C-alpha cells in the first residue's frame, strides 16, 4: 500500500492506494470523481517520493512508500 499525501491548499486527506508507479497515481487522480478538486493542481505540483523530489512518472513504488504532492506556494 502506498500513502499519498496532499500538502497546502489541495486540502485532501492522505489516501492509501495499491499502485506500482506515479503514472498509475496520475491516472487515478485524473479519472476518479472522488479527486475532482485535485485535477486543477496536478500539472503544477512538485512530487516527492519518500521525501525526495522526483521529476519522472516512471518512478517505481514499493509497499510502504509515501508520495507527496506539493502545490506551488506564493508567500510574502
N, C-alpha and C positions, 0 to 999 in steps of 0.2 A: 504494500500500500504506500502511495506517495502522498505527502502532505503538501497542499498548495495554499500559500499564504498571500493575502492581498493587502498591501500597505496603503496608507494615506487615504485619499478621498475615494478610492474604489469602494470601500465600505462593506465588503463581503466578509463573512466569517471564513475561517480556514476550512478547507474541504479535504477529504481523502478520496483518492482515485486509484484504480488499478490501471496504470498506463506504463508504457515502455520507453517513451521519449517525449520531447517537447512538442513535436508535430501532433501527436495524439492529443495533448493538452490543448493546443490551439484549436484543433478541430472540435473538441468538446465545448470549449468556451464560445466558439463562433456559432455552433449549431444547436446547443441545448437552450431552450427557452428559460431555464432557471437562471441563466447567466446573461440575460439580455442587457442588464446595466453595465456589464463588463466590456462589451464589444467596443464601446467608444474609446476605451483605454488601450486596447491590445496593440495597436500599431505604434504607440508612443511609449509603452512600458519598457523599462530595462528588466532583465530577468537574471535571477541568481539561482544557482543550484547548490545547496548546502553552503550558503553564504559566500559563494564565489560567482562573480559576474560571468555570464556566458553570452556569446553573440551568434550562436547557431542553434537551429531547431533540431539538429541531428544528434544532440546530446542524449546518450542512453541513460535511462534512470533505473535505479535498483530499489528494492523494498527498503523503506525507511528513509529515502531521500526526501529533502524539503525543497520545494520550488517556491520562490518568492517573486511576485510581480510588483515592481516598483514604478509607480507612475511619475511623470515629471513633476517637479515641485517648484513653485515660484515663491520666493520669500523676499523679505525686505530687511 
